[in-house]
């Protein structure tokens, strides 16, 4: 347990469905002192015990990298997927108290980090399109709005998982001779190293093609769309449109002005695919929300550090 306090340091944590990053930084300059990495810490996806274990691993790694004995820091901000409900926040706060993270603490959804890291003045529209998808808004007065974030069974439109899943479904229908022929069938069979489409069944339900792997198939769908495959193109166009609708839902919920909205984008799908990103922004405009400055946030934990420094400044050192 931490026994002393490092008031000159702040801690920023970004935790999601794929990985967790913790950064120990100088409170005055924001310079990174140490960084720790761990696995997924979304309590809704992996459970409380596993999530807290990964959080602890990431924090320990940051202190170890900094060659600093673990202790309380001046302020800490945790942006975590899956903490939208009050009970989720309380679970994280309870853990933070036990490990004596900091007595100046903020816990919020991971999307809130994007405003600090990816918009000019810390407000606007934040959209995450990675394994899952969600959209948040924050105005200059602090009013928030959100849409999406329902998870892969209930939603996640415009996510990498959704692209991979719909691509697999289309391939299966093509294999049955029911759906339109698509190059996706051959592409997925190549991934499987098999000529038998029925091998998809044990591989998906009992094998290694879990949610993360299926999300990793999104580039296959996008490549097929870029090559002119009609089915892949239809999936690509549908999902960029649905992600735009999710973003508009957040703008509406937050009462944000629709013209020249500052936008922060994060998540592997929207960051790594220019094709997907440009189509999404086009669909967003078509849905009535005109993008202003667009920031690409490759490392949202930077936003957590910004907010932690602000928290320390607001409440005193």
Secondary structure, 3 states (H helix, E strand, C coil): CCCCEEEEEEEEEEECCCCEEEEEEECCCCCEEEEEEECCCCHHHHCHHHHHHHHHHHHHHHHHHHCCCCCEEEEEEEEECCCCCHHHHHHHHHHHHHCCCCCCEEEECCCHHHHHHHCCCCCEEEEEECCCEEEEEECCCCCEEEEECCCCCCCCCCCHHHHHHHHHHHHHHHHCCCCCCCHHHHHHHHHHCCCCCCHHHHHHHCCCCCHHHHHCCHHHHHHHHHCCCHHHHHHHHHHHHHHHHHHHHHHHHHCCCCEEEEEEEECHHHHHCHHHHHHHHHHHHHCCCEEEEEEECCCCHHHHHHHHHHHHHHHCC
